[in-house]
C-alpha cells in the first residue's frame, strides 16, 4: 500500500513565524524549509503575501543604499580584465535593468538590503 500524504494546515501565526526565520542574516529559505520538512517554494509563496511581510515597527533601522541612475550612456561597457590583486575587493556593483536603466552601487553595502531593493524593482 502506498503512503497517503497528510496535508498540513499552517495558521497565520505559524506562517508569519516561518517567514520571519528566513529574514535572519545567514539563514536561507531552504534551511528553514528543511527545519519544517516542507517545500521551499511554499515559503517563497508566503513571502510574497503582504500579511507575512515584516512590520515596519519590528524591522529595526531602515538602511538606504547609495544608488545612481544614469541615462547618459546606455551602451554596455566592454568587459575589463581583472587588474586587481586577488585580495582586493572593489565595492562597486553595476546592474543594468531590462528597461535600460542602470544601477550603480559603490562603497560598503548590505547585501540583504540590496536584494530587497532589487526585488522591489522587479515586482
C-alpha positions as CSV (number, residue, x, y, z in Angstrom):
1,X,0.0,0.0,0.0
2,X,1.2,3.5,-0.8
3,X,1.6,6.0,1.9
4,X,-1.0,8.7,1.9
5,X,0.3,12.2,2.2
6,X,-1.1,14.2,5.0
7,X,-1.7,17.8,4.0
8,X,-0.7,20.1,6.8
9,X,-2.5,23.3,7.6
10,X,-0.5,26.3,8.8
11,X,-2.0,29.0,10.9
12,X,-1.4,32.7,10.0
13,X,0.9,33.0,13.1
14,X,2.9,29.9,12.1
15,X,3.3,31.2,8.6
16,X,4.4,34.6,9.9
17,X,6.9,32.9,12.3
18,X,8.4,30.8,9.5
19,X,8.7,33.8,7.2
20,X,10.4,35.7,10.0
21,X,13.0,33.0,10.3
22,X,14.0,33.5,6.7
23,X,14.9,37.1,7.4
24,X,17.7,36.2,9.9
25,X,21.0,37.1,8.4
26,X,22.8,34.0,7.1
27,X,19.7,31.8,7.1
28,X,18.3,30.6,3.8
29,X,14.7,29.7,2.8
30,X,15.9,26.2,2.1
31,X,17.3,25.8,5.6
32,X,14.0,26.9,7.1
33,X,12.1,24.6,4.8
34,X,14.2,21.7,5.9
35,X,13.6,22.6,9.5
36,X,9.9,22.2,9.0
37,X,10.1,19.3,6.4
38,X,8.4,21.4,3.8
39,X,9.0,22.6,0.3
40,X,10.9,25.9,0.0
41,X,8.5,27.1,-2.8
42,X,5.7,27.2,-0.3
43,X,7.7,29.6,1.9
44,X,8.5,31.7,-1.2
45,X,4.8,32.0,-1.9
46,X,4.1,33.1,1.7
47,X,6.9,35.7,1.5
48,X,5.0,37.3,-1.4
49,X,1.9,37.7,0.8
50,X,1.6,41.1,2.4
51,X,0.3,39.5,5.6
52,X,3.7,38.0,6.2
53,X,5.8,41.0,5.5
54,X,7.9,42.4,8.4
55,X,6.1,45.1,10.3
56,X,7.9,48.4,10.0
57,X,7.9,48.8,13.8
58,X,9.5,45.3,14.1
59,X,12.0,45.7,11.3
60,X,14.6,47.9,13.1
61,X,16.6,50.6,11.3
62,X,16.0,51.1,7.6
63,X,19.1,51.1,5.5
64,X,19.3,53.2,2.3
65,X,21.9,52.4,-0.2
66,X,23.6,55.0,-2.5
67,X,22.2,54.5,-6.0
68,X,22.9,56.4,-9.1
69,X,20.6,56.2,-12.1
70,X,22.3,57.4,-15.2
71,X,20.7,57.8,-18.7
72,X,23.7,59.3,-20.4
73,X,25.4,56.3,-21.9
74,X,23.2,53.2,-22.4
75,X,25.8,51.1,-24.3
76,X,27.3,48.4,-22.1
77,X,30.9,48.8,-21.3
78,X,33.3,46.2,-22.8
79,X,34.4,43.6,-20.2
80,X,37.6,44.6,-18.5
81,X,40.2,42.1,-17.5
82,X,40.6,41.7,-13.7
83,X,43.5,44.0,-12.9
84,X,43.1,43.9,-9.1
85,X,45.1,41.5,-6.9
86,X,43.0,38.6,-5.6
87,X,42.8,40.2,-2.1
88,X,41.4,43.5,-3.3
89,X,37.6,44.0,-3.3
90,X,36.2,46.7,-5.5
91,X,32.9,47.6,-3.7
92,X,31.1,48.6,-6.9
93,X,28.2,46.9,-8.5
94,X,26.5,47.9,-11.7
95,X,23.2,46.4,-12.6
96,X,21.5,47.0,-16.0
97,X,17.7,46.6,-15.8
98,X,15.6,45.3,-18.6
99,X,14.2,48.8,-19.2
100,X,17.7,50.0,-19.9
101,X,18.2,51.9,-16.6
102,X,21.5,51.1,-14.9
103,X,22.0,51.0,-11.1
104,X,25.5,51.7,-9.7
105,X,26.2,50.9,-6.1
106,X,29.6,51.9,-4.6
107,X,31.2,51.6,-1.2
108,X,30.1,49.2,1.5
109,X,26.6,47.9,1.4
110,X,24.3,45.4,3.0
111,X,23.7,42.5,0.5
112,X,20.3,41.7,2.1
113,X,19.1,45.3,1.7
114,X,20.3,45.3,-1.9
115,X,18.4,42.1,-2.6
116,X,15.2,43.7,-1.1
117,X,15.7,46.7,-3.3
118,X,16.1,44.6,-6.4
119,X,13.1,42.5,-5.5
120,X,11.1,45.7,-5.2
121,X,12.2,46.9,-8.6
122,X,11.3,43.8,-10.5
123,X,7.9,43.1,-8.8
